[in-house]
Amino acid sequence: MTIPKHLLVLLLVLSLTASRSVYQNAPDCNGFEFKTETTKTPDRDGYSLTVTASGGMRPYHYLLLDEENSLVSKDFSINVYEGLAKGRYRCIVSDDQDCTKEKFIEVK
């Protein structure tokens, strides 16, 4: 039996959340947010995406999914992705207190 990719991604996100410290009170996100910047990679095919998080509590955890909900990287500490094709990506960033932000990014 094969588990669909979207369920694997959901299980991965849940396991990342469960593996961090448990807080009795709701987390204080303290201005947690992130920005993205997409640039054409010079002399190479593809694009580069840089995700910059701020506020909240470090360390930050980055998750980038392509249009088919496949992981772009299995290293959740990486915030720079290179060699991306044009398309729509889903970026999810969380901090150490489980504050989570998400946005869709169009690489064109």
SULGIRA-V882189 format. One record per residue. N is the residue number from 1. RES is the residue in three letters. NEAR is the number of other C-alpha atoms within 12 Angstrom. Layout:
N_RES_NEAR + N_RES_NEAR
This chain:
1_MET_3 + 2_THR_7 + 3_ILE_10 + 4_PRO_13 + 5_LYS_17 + 6_HIS_18 + 7_LEU_14 + 8_LEU_17 + 9_VAL_26 + 10_LEU_20 + 11_LEU_16 + 12_LEU_20 + 13_VAL_27 + 14_LEU_16 + 15_SER_13 + 16_LEU_28 + 17_THR_23 + 18_ALA_15 + 19_SER_14 + 20_ARG_20 + 21_SER_14 + 22_VAL_14 + 23_TYR_14 + 24_GLN_8 + 25_ASN_10 + 26_ALA_11 + 27_PRO_20 + 28_ASP_18 + 29_CYS_21 + 30_ASN_18 + 31_GLY_16 + 32_PHE_27 + 33_GLU_25 + 34_PHE_27 + 35_LYS_23 + 36_THR_29 + 37_GLU_22 + 38_THR_27 + 39_THR_24 + 40_LYS_21 + 41_THR_17 + 42_PRO_11 + 43_ASP_8 + 44_ARG_13 + 45_ASP_14 + 46_GLY_20 + 47_TYR_24 + 48_SER_24 + 49_LEU_32 + 50_THR_26 + 51_VAL_34 + 52_THR_25 + 53_ALA_32 + 54_SER_24 + 55_GLY_24 + 56_GLY_25 + 57_MET_23 + 58_ARG_22 + 59_PRO_22 + 60_TYR_33 + 61_HIS_36 + 62_TYR_37 + 63_LEU_37 + 64_LEU_39 + 65_LEU_32 + 66_ASP_27 + 67_GLU_22 + 68_GLU_16 + 69_ASN_23 + 70_SER_23 + 71_LEU_26 + 72_VAL_28 + 73_SER_23 + 74_LYS_19 + 75_ASP_17 + 76_PHE_26 + 77_SER_23 + 78_ILE_22 + 79_ASN_30 + 80_VAL_27 + 81_TYR_35 + 82_GLU_26 + 83_GLY_22 + 84_LEU_30 + 85_ALA_24 + 86_LYS_21 + 87_GLY_18 + 88_ARG_22 + 89_TYR_29 + 90_ARG_28 + 91_CYS_38 + 92_ILE_36 + 93_VAL_41 + 94_SER_38 + 95_ASP_34 + 96_ASP_29 + 97_GLN_30 + 98_ASP_33 + 99_CYS_31 + 100_THR_33 + 101_LYS_27 + 102_GLU_24 + 103_LYS_21 + 104_PHE_21 + 105_ILE_25 + 106_GLU_21 + 107_VAL_26 + 108_LYS_17
